[in-house]
Amino acid sequence: MAASLTLDELAGFLAHQRAVRTFTREPVDDAVVEQILAAATRAPSARNLQPWRFIVIRERGTKEALGAIFDDLGRRLYGAAAPDRTPWAEVPVLVAVCSEYVFGTSASGMAALGASIYPAVQNLLLAVQAAGLGGVLTTRWKEREADVHPILGLPGEVAVHAIIPIGHPATPAGRNRRTPAAEVTFRERFGAPWASSS
Ligand SMILES: Cc1cc2nc3c(=O)[nH]c(=O)nc-3n(C[C@H](O)[C@H](O)[C@H](O)COP(=O)(O)O)c2cc1C
């Protein structure tokens, strides 16, 4: 099946793409996870190297260990009143997106790596939404990536880029709030107003 989405339909879908952090206990089957990951792997990447590797996490002990890191950092950031705290141990499934340093570790290599991973993460988040589920891209634990490595059994040459809790949203998410594109778009030169011609 070819592209069958209108631009208006896509815009409406994207307007409802939200960070969902709390979930019901309803499970998420492997079959759905496989479809979501298949969508993720449709992303572009530099030289089409497709560096993404996914770890699907369901074991409670692993979720608890990751959650402890996340909560500790959250407490330091927000104090006791962390907003929308995700109870990680209860999340039906977590997906960790990893890769080797396939473009080297120079600044440009790291830029190419991130730019080759996050389109797949966004595809994943959109597929989560299309499946009627919710999820959130998290990177807060990056500060303690060294602690995440043994929990996920990662060799030293593998980086973790995102950990995404996925489940059925506990509450409807609604539309997201974003600055209108016209306010963040310039014409020809940085700072020159867009002032739409239509
Ligand atoms: C690079 C990146 C890192 C993020 N890290 C976290 C995170 O560690 N924890 C979290 O709860 N949300 C995280 N988010 C989600 C953002 O907070 C969220 O996308 C943003 O606030 C917009 O929320 P909305 O989609 O509900 O409008 C991250 C998003 C991005 C793009």
Ligand as a Chemical Component Dictionary entry (heavy atoms), coordinates in Angstrom:
data_LIG
# 
_chem_comp.id                   LIG 
_chem_comp.type                 NON-POLYMER 
_chem_comp.pdbx_formal_charge   0 
_chem_comp.three_letter_code    LIG 
# 
loop_
_chem_comp_atom.comp_id 
_chem_comp_atom.atom_id 
_chem_comp_atom.alt_atom_id 
_chem_comp_atom.type_symbol 
_chem_comp_atom.charge 
_chem_comp_atom.model_Cartn_x 
_chem_comp_atom.model_Cartn_y 
_chem_comp_atom.model_Cartn_z 
_chem_comp_atom.pdbx_ordinal 
LIG C1  C1  C 0 15.404 14.492 23.623 1  
LIG C2  C2  C 0 14.206 14.313 24.519 2  
LIG C3  C3  C 0 14.400 13.833 25.795 3  
LIG C4  C4  C 0 13.305 13.668 26.651 4  
LIG N1  N1  N 0 13.528 13.126 27.874 5  
LIG C5  C5  C 0 12.486 12.925 28.688 6  
LIG C6  C6  C 0 12.688 12.298 29.937 7  
LIG O1  O1  O 0 13.799 11.914 30.300 8  
LIG N2  N2  N 0 11.605 12.105 30.718 9  
LIG C7  C7  C 0 10.355 12.467 30.336 10 
LIG O2  O2  O 0 9.421  12.265 31.095 11 
LIG N3  N3  N 0 10.123 13.069 29.145 12 
LIG C8  C8  C 0 11.161 13.287 28.315 13 
LIG N4  N4  N 0 10.956 13.841 27.076 14 
LIG C9  C9  C 0 9.584  14.192 26.645 15 
LIG C10 C10 C 0 9.358  15.704 26.619 16 
LIG O3  O3  O 0 9.302  16.180 27.941 17 
LIG C11 C11 C 0 8.064  15.984 25.849 18 
LIG O4  O4  O 0 8.224  15.509 24.534 19 
LIG C12 C12 C 0 7.733  17.454 25.796 20 
LIG O5  O5  O 0 7.607  17.996 27.083 21 
LIG C13 C13 C 0 6.432  17.713 25.036 22 
LIG O6  O6  O 0 5.367  17.080 25.710 23 
LIG P1  P1  P 0 4.008  16.755 24.922 24 
LIG O7  O7  O 0 4.383  15.823 23.820 25 
LIG O8  O8  O 0 3.102  16.118 25.910 26 
LIG O9  O9  O 0 3.476  18.027 24.395 27 
LIG C14 C14 C 0 12.010 14.009 26.203 28 
LIG C15 C15 C 0 11.831 14.460 24.901 29 
LIG C16 C16 C 0 12.900 14.601 24.058 30 
LIG C17 C17 C 0 12.677 15.076 22.633 31 
# 
loop_
_chem_comp_bond.comp_id 
_chem_comp_bond.atom_id_1 
_chem_comp_bond.atom_id_2 
_chem_comp_bond.value_order 
_chem_comp_bond.pdbx_ordinal 
LIG C1  C2  SING 1  
LIG C2  C3  SING 2  
LIG C2  C16 DOUB 3  
LIG C3  C4  DOUB 4  
LIG C4  N1  SING 5  
LIG C4  C14 SING 6  
LIG N1  C5  DOUB 7  
LIG C5  C6  SING 8  
LIG C5  C8  SING 9  
LIG C6  O1  DOUB 10 
LIG C6  N2  SING 11 
LIG N2  C7  SING 12 
LIG C7  O2  DOUB 13 
LIG C7  N3  SING 14 
LIG N3  C8  DOUB 15 
LIG C8  N4  SING 16 
LIG N4  C9  SING 17 
LIG N4  C14 SING 18 
LIG C9  C10 SING 19 
LIG C10 O3  SING 20 
LIG C10 C11 SING 21 
LIG C11 O4  SING 22 
LIG C11 C12 SING 23 
LIG C12 O5  SING 24 
LIG C12 C13 SING 25 
LIG C13 O6  SING 26 
LIG O6  P1  SING 27 
LIG P1  O7  DOUB 28 
LIG P1  O8  SING 29 
LIG P1  O9  SING 30 
LIG C14 C15 DOUB 31 
LIG C15 C16 SING 32 
LIG C16 C17 SING 33 
# 
